[in-house]
């Protein structure tokens, strides 16, 4: 018999964050949220104690470099 668990958490930033990429020569700040970002996990375990995790993250790379 397998045990299965699932979770999804909203990880959308609540405050504007600096953006990077797109050849960004100037400091750009994020605008309004168009689509939320999520972290999702599925865990599957069996009777022997083995567990597999499948993790998905809608990710961005905020610019914390200060430029």
One Martini backbone bead per residue (centre of mass of N, CA, C, O) as a GRO file, in nm:
protein
   67
    1UNK     BB    1   0.099   0.035   0.020
    2UNK     BB    2   0.032   0.372  -0.034
    3UNK     BB    3   0.150   0.700   0.036
    4UNK     BB    4  -0.011   1.023  -0.016
    5UNK     BB    5   0.104   1.365  -0.078
    6UNK     BB    6  -0.015   1.717  -0.093
    7UNK     BB    7   0.117   2.047  -0.193
    8UNK     BB    8   0.029   2.409  -0.204
    9UNK     BB    9   0.213   2.722  -0.232
   10UNK     BB   10   0.218   3.058  -0.204
   11UNK     BB   11   0.513   3.262  -0.343
   12UNK     BB   12   0.425   3.540  -0.382
   13UNK     BB   13   0.518   3.840  -0.374
   14UNK     BB   14   0.412   4.123  -0.169
   15UNK     BB   15   0.644   4.286  -0.291
   16UNK     BB   16   0.834   4.463  -0.461
   17UNK     BB   17   1.092   4.367  -0.697
   18UNK     BB   18   1.380   4.327  -0.832
   19UNK     BB   19   1.494   4.301  -1.160
   20UNK     BB   20   1.624   4.068  -1.403
   21UNK     BB   21   1.732   4.093  -1.712
   22UNK     BB   22   1.691   4.185  -2.039
   23UNK     BB   23   1.927   4.385  -2.034
   24UNK     BB   24   1.933   4.550  -1.758
   25UNK     BB   25   2.038   4.887  -1.732
   26UNK     BB   26   1.809   4.923  -1.525
   27UNK     BB   27   1.615   4.966  -1.254
   28UNK     BB   28   1.371   4.721  -1.199
   29UNK     BB   29   1.031   4.686  -1.100
   30UNK     BB   30   0.784   4.524  -1.008
   31UNK     BB   31   0.459   4.471  -1.068
   32UNK     BB   32   0.181   4.353  -1.105
   33UNK     BB   33   0.005   4.070  -1.054
   34UNK     BB   34  -0.092   3.816  -1.285
   35UNK     BB   35   0.049   3.554  -1.153
   36UNK     BB   36   0.087   3.319  -0.945
   37UNK     BB   37   0.314   3.159  -0.725
   38UNK     BB   38   0.435   2.814  -0.687
   39UNK     BB   39   0.464   2.542  -0.456
   40UNK     BB   40   0.508   2.189  -0.525
   41UNK     BB   41   0.412   1.869  -0.360
   42UNK     BB   42   0.492   1.515  -0.386
   43UNK     BB   43   0.431   1.225  -0.181
   44UNK     BB   44   0.574   0.885  -0.188
   45UNK     BB   45   0.499   0.591   0.000
   46UNK     BB   46   0.597   0.290   0.155
   47UNK     BB   47   0.623   0.014   0.365
   48UNK     BB   48   0.952   0.039   0.377
   49UNK     BB   49   1.002   0.380   0.379
   50UNK     BB   50   0.998   0.482   0.109
   51UNK     BB   51   1.062   0.806  -0.055
   52UNK     BB   52   0.906   1.037  -0.283
   53UNK     BB   53   0.987   1.353  -0.433
   54UNK     BB   54   0.791   1.614  -0.594
   55UNK     BB   55   0.918   1.927  -0.714
   56UNK     BB   56   0.764   2.252  -0.774
   57UNK     BB   57   0.875   2.580  -0.912
   58UNK     BB   58   0.781   2.902  -0.942
   59UNK     BB   59   1.036   3.095  -1.076
   60UNK     BB   60   1.251   3.346  -0.966
   61UNK     BB   61   1.518   3.603  -0.988
   62UNK     BB   62   1.601   3.799  -0.768
   63UNK     BB   63   1.763   4.112  -0.718
   64UNK     BB   64   2.024   4.120  -0.459
   65UNK     BB   65   2.279   4.298  -0.574
   66UNK     BB   66   2.198   4.625  -0.601
   67UNK     BB   67   2.137   4.697  -0.939
   0.00000   0.00000   0.00000
